[in-house]
Amino acid sequence: MALVDPPRWSESELERERLKAIEFFREERLTEPVERYLRAFDDYAASVDRLMRESQDLQSLRDVAQTVLTDADLLEAFRYLAGPPVSSDDLMELAETSLTASRLRDDPVAARRVFETVLAMLDSRRFTWVAEGRRPTDDERSAAAMASAALMASQRVRTNRANEAKTIQESRVREFLAASGLIEVPTREIETQSNAPRSGEFCAECLVVGRKADVVVGLHDGRVMPIECKVSNSSTNSVKRLNNDAAVKAAVWLDELGARNVVPVAVLSGVFKTLNLVQAQDRGLTIFWAHDLSQLSAFVSASG
């Protein structure tokens, strides 16, 4: 049986769909409820206020270090004292320890490293009075607390937005495949083509020869189709999502499983550069768009 080639789009076709994706992105972003940010701001304002009160406006931080480092809310607020704020992952690397309450409670040396790492990065613009060794004015304290809460709330909204967008996209792809007649089967690790879902089946997130795919489809002609769901909020971000991740995985899958056995796919939404789309496609990645999954369904059907 002759294998049906996956679609390869012209530059003008990629440009047309890219612009459609941007319009959908704008519509979603502009209708996003502001209440999300306000709720997050209120939550973090309470944490920052508690940190200020318990540390006497940061003047006695060392006296309450154990309490701060073993309380999840206070530790998060403490990380945001740094300028710029230090992420959990970065702090773990810099202090060479995990940030679990049990570790920081039982290992005072590790706790001291965490504490001193953040203090060494203290934002002297927000917390001028600490560097000057004096009490803050009411205005200084209020401005610093509000700025800290705003930083924390903004980061939470960005993180939740990215996670939710990807989860929604993966769910839509799986629902669309099921509606197209494919059967979802349990996830598994795929080291060879024989481990993949059988023809007409698909499974959710799994490793394909050591690289994670969001969805894996067994095409009707026996080929394996690993799908990466990629959401980008900027053209700069698209390089990371598409060229440095999905296209790299595509090259590995094509090399390990063979070009006649695998069809690497990316389902995209958000903001992408045409140049990056062309480059990814030239590296063997087949592109579909979340705003028009009928193209994906048509290829799956044509494979049988």
Number of C-alpha atoms within 10 A of each C-alpha: 5 6 13 12 11 18 13 16 15 11 12 10 11 21 18 12 17 20 16 17 21 18 14 15 17 14 11 12 12 9 8 12 10 10 9 14 19 15 12 18 22 15 15 25 21 16 22 24 20 16 24 20 12 17 18 14 20 20 17 13 19 15 13 14 17 17 18 22 25 18 12 15 17 22 20 21 24 26 24 23 23 21 16 12 21 19 13 14 10 11 20 16 12 14 18 12 17 17 21 12 18 11 15 20 16 10 12 12 12 18 23 16 18 24 22 13 17 21 17 10 16 22 19 14 11 19 20 17 18 17 12 10 9 11 15 18 10 8 9 15 19 13 14 19 23 19 15 25 24 19 15 23 22 16 14 17 17 12 12 12 15 14 12 12 18 19 14 12 19 22 16 14 21 22 13 16 21 15 11 15 12 21 18 18 13 11 16 16 15 18 15 12 19 10 12 25 25 19 18 21 20 25 22 21 18 20 18 24 17 13 16 18 23 21 22 29 29 23 25 17 19 21 22 28 23 29 27 27 26 22 24 22 17 13 15 13 15 22 20 14 19 27 21 12 15 24 27 16 25 27 17 16 24 18 11 16 18 13 14 12 17 22 23 25 26 24 22 25 25 25 23 26 18 19 13 17 23 19 14 24 22 12 14 21 28 23 23 23 21 22 16 14 15 14 15 22 16 11 15 22 15 15 17 14
